[in-house]
Structure formats: structure tokens, C-alpha cells
Amino acid sequence: MQVDIGNALAEVATPGIPREALDRLDDRVAAAHERIEAGRASDEHGYATLNQPANVDVDAIQAAVEPFDDCENLVNVGIGGSALGAATISAALDSDVDAYYLDNVDPKWVADHLETIDLSKTALNVVSKSGMTAETLSNFLVVREAMEAAGVDWTERTWVTTGPEGNLRDLAEKHDLPSLPVPDGVPGRFSVLSTVGLAAAALQGHDIEAILDGARDADDALAPSLFDSPAYAYGAVNYALDQRGAGINVQLPYAESLETYAEWYSQLWAESVGKDGVGQTPVRALGATDQHSQLQLYRAGPHDKMVTFIRPQEREDTTIPETDLEGLSYLGGLTLGELIDAEFEATEASLANAGLPNVRIEIDRVDERAIGELLYSMEAATILAGELYNVDAFVQPAVEWGKKATRGLLGGGDFEEADEVAEKTELTIE
Ligand SMILES: O=P(O)(O)OC[C@H]1O[C@](O)(CO)[C@@H](O)[C@@H]1O
């Protein structure tokens, strides 16, 4: 993986990072790296994330999914870190198994899926670190009922990935379901390179050893200087630009297979650094599509953002047929890969020309090893940024109020503010 930070420097960008400021920041990166390495050495909560490749029991994962190797579909019920990592790998890589990620509790969306998926040929993976998440348990109960209605023995089609306690662990024990543990000391959003992300990948026939090899490549590339470490360079530049006013970071992958990656990155970054009034806001976008949507704002709007361009250096390709269409004959004989790469470079140049800071991330190709390297690198970048922001990157207390309010509104628990859940003045426009 390569990270080009040239378009984030003050020589070309506003806001930009003066080179001497980056040199000073590098001293903080070195100290942060030392802190991270100490946390890894003692398998400290959160820092243990970066030890994942060595801690994954690949044989246990393969054994857990082996009973389902006849399935045509995977339904993964989970939300947040219990879905987005596995979904990122599914979206990136080809498989004969159709994977569906039921994370949201949109009733029509869930019902439509259950009407179209042949549940008799489906493996159900229920994933929840806590085993208590309302969306996940509700969707599991709905899918189980649909399986029963379809005459499918759900206990023969289900495995569970969860912590040592909670409703899902109880369910697995009660029905003797195959189950996988979630790793200790790894917050859900950081758990893709563990059972949480890799079991679904294994079931889809992906080479999880190659994914872990890519993660090891990224681990090997960590160094006590941002100038020697692509992952730390990215985390440090995001932080430094945020400090200078680029409070938004647009994730702009130029590959449909990386669109879900932008969603995964958004949770990873936002839940990790969004604390104590600080934290850059990740925005999910897609190239070339958003050149016809948001680019106007990126180039001519406020310079309160940076853009992260991501692309594979190698692509499968398709030739554009010759044409005599007025003004478009130049496209004939080119390939769609040449076109999207030209758009990538032209859009990057357009933003650089307008002085908007941007960073280029390039991976070799969209395959297991490169995906593993990208995912691990972003985990390391986020952990480094947490050190630079001086926040605890491994908790997410701000999500709890809403959860309690939801339970309070539904009678699922005491929540004294329930009747003040949405304080607003009456000004409804009809
Ligand atoms: O895996 P669980 O415990 O169901 O949590 C799902 C998601 O919910 C959160 O805890 C936020 O509410 C995320 O951090 C986590 O990835």
C-alpha cells in the first residue's frame, strides 16, 4: 500500500501542513508508536487489535464454517463492527456464495430479503460482541421465524460469533450451535481481522490466510516515523489537517468493490476519535460517481475538508467499443479502467489545482492480501490518531444514551429522560 501525502502540504493546499510542522509532528508520532507498541506488548485493551494476525485461530474458523460449505447464501445478522468488516471483504472479493448483511431494522428491507433468499440453502451467522444489541437480536428472531416458516431447521443452519456472556452465548449453549469467540481486547469496529470478519470470508471461500498475510505486511510497515510508515502517515495527516480546519475527510474510492470499505472506515474513525469535542468527520463517497454529485462542493465550497483518493493499481478491465458518436470517438478502443483512472487523476488534479488538501492511497489490486493490508493499515492509522488527539480510541460511550432512550421508549428499561427524548419546539411545517 502506498500513501502519497504531497497534496496535503502547505506548499499546495489550504489548509495545508507546513513541512516543518510535519517534522515536529513526527516526534509525536514516534512517541505514539512507542505507546502503541507498549500496549501491544501487554495485550492492552484496544492496542491488542494490532496483534490480531498472530492471534487468529484459522483452523477453528475453518472448522466452524465447514458444516455450511454447501450453502449458496450467507445471511450475516449483526451491526456496526459486527457487520461492516465482513461486508467490506464480501464487497471487495468475488464469491459463489451470495452474502447478505442484515444490519439495519428497516422492516420492508428485511422482509424483501427474506422473501428472495432461499433459506434452505442459507448459512446464518449471528454476530454480536455483547450479545445484547437490539437490532441484531431482533433481526435474528425475525430470520429464525422465517426459517421455521420455510420448514428449515435453523439450528442446522446457524452459527454464532459472540462474547463469553449475553443472550447469544446462552442461545448457542441452549441449542448446541457452532460458535466462535470474539477476541478479547478488540473493540467491535477493530475486529474485522478476527472471527468477526474472517468467518464470513472463509464461508465465502476467500483465502483468509492471505488476508492475514496482508495484515502482517501492514504490521511490518509500522515504524516510529510517519515518513517510514504509510499507515501512520495517513493517521497523522488526517489529524494535522483537522487541526488546521479540514474537519471533514471524504473517502473517495475509485472502485465499486471498495464502496463498503468507506462505510467500514467511517465507523472505525468516527467511533474512535469522535470524543471530548474533537474528531474529523468521515464522509462516504464513490469515484467516479461523486464527480457528478459532490465534486462541485469539494472544489468550490469551503476548504473545511480533505479528500482521500483510493484506487487499486491493477484492475480487471473492459474495452470501450469504437464509436462515431459526435465528440466521443476518442473513447473508442480505450478501456473503462483507463477512463476511471484518468478520472481519478483528473479529479485529484482538480482539487490540488483548487488548493484543497487531498491524499492518495493506492493498493496493488483488490485481492485478499491487499484488502488485509488496507484494513490493518487503517486500524493502525486510527489508533495512532487516537494518541495524537489524546482520546481513548477504544470506547464509545456517546452511543449509549440513544440506546437507553430506545429501550426506554419501548418499555425495555428505565430511562428517566424518556419523555424528553426529543426536546424540540413545535414548528412542524405541513
Ligand atoms: O457487536 P455488538 O456488541 O452487537 O455491537 C455492535 C456495534 O454497536 C456498537 O457497540 C455501538 O453501539 C459498536 O461499537 C459495535 O460495533
Ligand as a Chemical Component Dictionary entry (heavy atoms), coordinates in Angstrom:
data_LIG
# 
_chem_comp.id                   LIG 
_chem_comp.type                 NON-POLYMER 
_chem_comp.pdbx_formal_charge   0 
_chem_comp.three_letter_code    LIG 
# 
loop_
_chem_comp_atom.comp_id 
_chem_comp_atom.atom_id 
_chem_comp_atom.alt_atom_id 
_chem_comp_atom.type_symbol 
_chem_comp_atom.charge 
_chem_comp_atom.model_Cartn_x 
_chem_comp_atom.model_Cartn_y 
_chem_comp_atom.model_Cartn_z 
_chem_comp_atom.pdbx_ordinal 
LIG O1 O1 O 0 -21.125 -6.414 18.378 1  
LIG P1 P1 P 0 -22.174 -5.745 19.218 2  
LIG O2 O2 O 0 -21.924 -5.863 20.687 3  
LIG O3 O3 O 0 -23.555 -6.205 18.827 4  
LIG O4 O4 O 0 -22.085 -4.163 18.910 5  
LIG C1 C1 C 0 -22.362 -3.745 17.609 6  
LIG C2 C2 C 0 -21.865 -2.328 17.445 7  
LIG O5 O5 O 0 -22.513 -1.441 18.368 8  
LIG C3 C3 C 0 -21.544 -0.567 18.944 9  
LIG O6 O6 O 0 -21.233 -1.041 20.215 10 
LIG C4 C4 C 0 -22.064 0.846  19.024 11 
LIG O7 O7 O 0 -23.341 0.827  19.611 12 
LIG C5 C5 C 0 -20.331 -0.667 18.042 13 
LIG O8 O8 O 0 -19.146 -0.226 18.657 14 
LIG C6 C6 C 0 -20.358 -2.127 17.707 15 
LIG O9 O9 O 0 -19.560 -2.447 16.589 16 
# 
loop_
_chem_comp_bond.comp_id 
_chem_comp_bond.atom_id_1 
_chem_comp_bond.atom_id_2 
_chem_comp_bond.value_order 
_chem_comp_bond.pdbx_ordinal 
LIG O1 P1 DOUB 1  
LIG P1 O2 SING 2  
LIG P1 O3 SING 3  
LIG P1 O4 SING 4  
LIG O4 C1 SING 5  
LIG C1 C2 SING 6  
LIG C2 O5 SING 7  
LIG C2 C6 SING 8  
LIG O5 C3 SING 9  
LIG C3 O6 SING 10 
LIG C3 C4 SING 11 
LIG C3 C5 SING 12 
LIG C4 O7 SING 13 
LIG C5 O8 SING 14 
LIG C5 C6 SING 15 
LIG C6 O9 SING 16 
# 
